[in-house]
Amino acid sequence: MPLPEILKFVYSNGTDEVIRRGKRIYATGGVTLIDADPILHTASFRVRNDSHEIYYKVIVNKFTEPGALQVRCQCPYN
């Protein structure tokens, strides 16, 4: 079974540190799905910072389209 486009994107574009932090945030319940549109292939999430009680909005667009996936985050991470 091929990896979903979003996982390909993360492992191709994320550093080891970002992937490690993301896994920890997810494992500790720091990710909440706010909204998903299966027709437009968009989803928005509320993501908690892993060291502070701060939340950011993350928007994923075109998550099923190879090569077209877009991710935007309100977080200060570059």
Residue, then its C-alpha position, 0 to 999 in steps of 0.5 A: m500500500p503506497l504512503p498517503e501524499i501527506l506522509k510522503f510530503v512530511y518525510s520528504n520535506g521535514t527535518d528529523e527534528v520536526i518529524r520527531r516533534g510532530k510525532r510527540i505532539y500527535a502521540t500526546g493528543g496535541v492535534t485536533l481536526i477542526d474541519a475537513d472537506p473531502i471534495l476540496h481535499t482540505a483539512s484544518f487542525r488545531v495543534r498544540n506547541d510541544s513545550h508551551e500551552i500555545y495552539y496553532k492552526v495548520i491548514v492542509n490543501k490538496f492532500t490527495e493530489p501527488g505533487a500539489l499538497q500545500v501546508r500552511c501553519q500559524c506557528p513561528y517555525n520556519 
